[in-house]
Amino acid sequence: EYPDDPSKAYNSFYPSASGYGSFAFEDTWPAMGDYDFNDLVVDYQYKQVMNSKNQVVELHPKFKFRAAGAGLRNGFGFSL
């Protein structure tokens, strides 16, 4: 996929090149009676650029926010 760049060989996607996974959060978990996990719903997809040794040389995360209905003030963070 990268014929002019010797440091890159191919792309790998997680969960897939055309699909997304989902994170669902509940702001009062584990409080009784509120288990709907609809306070924040985020879809994610990771594009990993790999080298010829199958090592990740670049990571391109993609996030899509689908729902935000929390009663409390919350934030979303991503860390490697």
Contacts in CASP RR format, 6 or more apart in sequence:
PFRMAT RR
TARGET T0000
AUTHOR 0000-0000-0000
METHOD contacts of the structure
MODEL  1
EYPDDPSKAYNSFYPSASGYGSFAFEDTWPAMGDYDFNDLVVDYQYKQVM
NSKNQVVELHPKFKFRAAGAGLRNGFGFSL
1 8 0 8 1.000
1 9 0 8 1.000
1 10 0 8 1.000
1 11 0 8 1.000
2 8 0 8 1.000
2 9 0 8 1.000
2 10 0 8 1.000
2 49 0 8 1.000
7 51 0 8 1.000
7 57 0 8 1.000
8 49 0 8 1.000
8 50 0 8 1.000
8 51 0 8 1.000
8 57 0 8 1.000
8 58 0 8 1.000
9 50 0 8 1.000
9 51 0 8 1.000
9 52 0 8 1.000
10 49 0 8 1.000
10 50 0 8 1.000
11 17 0 8 1.000
11 47 0 8 1.000
11 48 0 8 1.000
11 49 0 8 1.000
11 50 0 8 1.000
12 47 0 8 1.000
12 48 0 8 1.000
12 50 0 8 1.000
13 19 0 8 1.000
13 45 0 8 1.000
13 46 0 8 1.000
13 47 0 8 1.000
13 48 0 8 1.000
14 45 0 8 1.000
14 46 0 8 1.000
14 48 0 8 1.000
15 21 0 8 1.000
15 45 0 8 1.000
16 45 0 8 1.000
19 45 0 8 1.000
20 43 0 8 1.000
20 44 0 8 1.000
20 45 0 8 1.000
20 62 0 8 1.000
20 64 0 8 1.000
21 43 0 8 1.000
21 44 0 8 1.000
21 45 0 8 1.000
22 41 0 8 1.000
22 42 0 8 1.000
22 43 0 8 1.000
22 44 0 8 1.000
22 66 0 8 1.000
23 40 0 8 1.000
23 41 0 8 1.000
23 42 0 8 1.000
23 43 0 8 1.000
23 44 0 8 1.000
24 37 0 8 1.000
24 38 0 8 1.000
24 40 0 8 1.000
24 41 0 8 1.000
25 37 0 8 1.000
25 39 0 8 1.000
25 40 0 8 1.000
25 41 0 8 1.000
25 42 0 8 1.000
25 70 0 8 1.000
25 74 0 8 1.000
26 34 0 8 1.000
26 35 0 8 1.000
26 36 0 8 1.000
26 37 0 8 1.000
26 38 0 8 1.000
26 39 0 8 1.000
27 39 0 8 1.000
27 40 0 8 1.000
27 70 0 8 1.000
27 71 0 8 1.000
27 72 0 8 1.000
27 74 0 8 1.000
28 34 0 8 1.000
28 72 0 8 1.000
29 35 0 8 1.000
29 37 0 8 1.000
38 67 0 8 1.000
38 69 0 8 1.000
39 67 0 8 1.000
39 68 0 8 1.000
39 69 0 8 1.000
39 70 0 8 1.000
39 71 0 8 1.000
39 72 0 8 1.000
39 74 0 8 1.000
40 65 0 8 1.000
40 67 0 8 1.000
40 68 0 8 1.000
40 69 0 8 1.000
40 70 0 8 1.000
40 74 0 8 1.000
40 75 0 8 1.000
40 76 0 8 1.000
41 65 0 8 1.000
41 66 0 8 1.000
41 67 0 8 1.000
41 68 0 8 1.000
42 63 0 8 1.000
42 64 0 8 1.000
42 65 0 8 1.000
42 66 0 8 1.000
42 76 0 8 1.000
43 63 0 8 1.000
43 64 0 8 1.000
43 65 0 8 1.000
43 66 0 8 1.000
44 61 0 8 1.000
44 62 0 8 1.000
44 63 0 8 1.000
44 64 0 8 1.000
45 61 0 8 1.000
45 62 0 8 1.000
46 59 0 8 1.000
46 60 0 8 1.000
46 61 0 8 1.000
46 62 0 8 1.000
47 59 0 8 1.000
47 60 0 8 1.000
47 61 0 8 1.000
47 62 0 8 1.000
48 56 0 8 1.000
48 58 0 8 1.000
48 59 0 8 1.000
48 60 0 8 1.000
49 56 0 8 1.000
49 57 0 8 1.000
49 58 0 8 1.000
49 59 0 8 1.000
49 60 0 8 1.000
50 56 0 8 1.000
50 57 0 8 1.000
51 57 0 8 1.000
59 80 0 8 1.000
61 78 0 8 1.000
63 76 0 8 1.000
63 78 0 8 1.000
65 76 0 8 1.000
END
